[in-house]
């Protein structure tokens, strides 16, 4: 039996992520091409499936500040609730008599009553993000992903010969992209891969069963420890 811990293999993948060549990633992206058409498909829910996009704890806080800034600047009582920005990742949770219950890992962007991202807006069929400048890395890099264990599940088909860059189905694929834009996207893609693995390693190292949280109905494990759905830590009483 191998004595290797889960975090050890993730550490190996993290080193691979840190060694990724931005130039090679950019070449892969450039080879297929991409331009956002603002169709909103990646921001909306589909049928009974709500929009689900992973957001890191620090990104939740940044989005909260961005959300504040978009409100009436004359209000001195402007504040945000963690739950306005993020919700527990639904995977692993079950529907109980009083709502969702169980433990899950990481956070998903909050959704509206239609299952769309709460920050998505649309005008005459043209989509827009109300926090575009502060949008999470997963949004900045869509529809691309890096196929490394420990990162978000690789989507779609391989773009390059090595199979490291993958692209999810998107109507913006195949459109012209400048080298500079491809490099910017590649840098964000590498940063995302590194961050996802750093988060995964921290989750493994900080994890303890949800039972340790007492009577909490839903417990979210992220890189900062076990939390309640409102983002507060279980250890903080």
Secondary structure, 3 states (H helix, E strand, C coil): CCCCCHHHHHHHHHHHHHCCCHHHHHHHHHHHCECCCCCCCCCCCECCECCCCEECHHHHHHHHHHHHHCCCCCCCCCCCCHHHHEEECCCCCEEECCEEEEEEECEEECECCCCCECCEEEECCEEEECCHHHCCHHHHHCCEEECCCCCCCCCCEECCCCCCEEECCCCCECCCCCHHHHHHHHHHHHHHHHHHHHHHHHHHHHCCCHHHHCCCCEEEEECCEEECCCCCECCCC
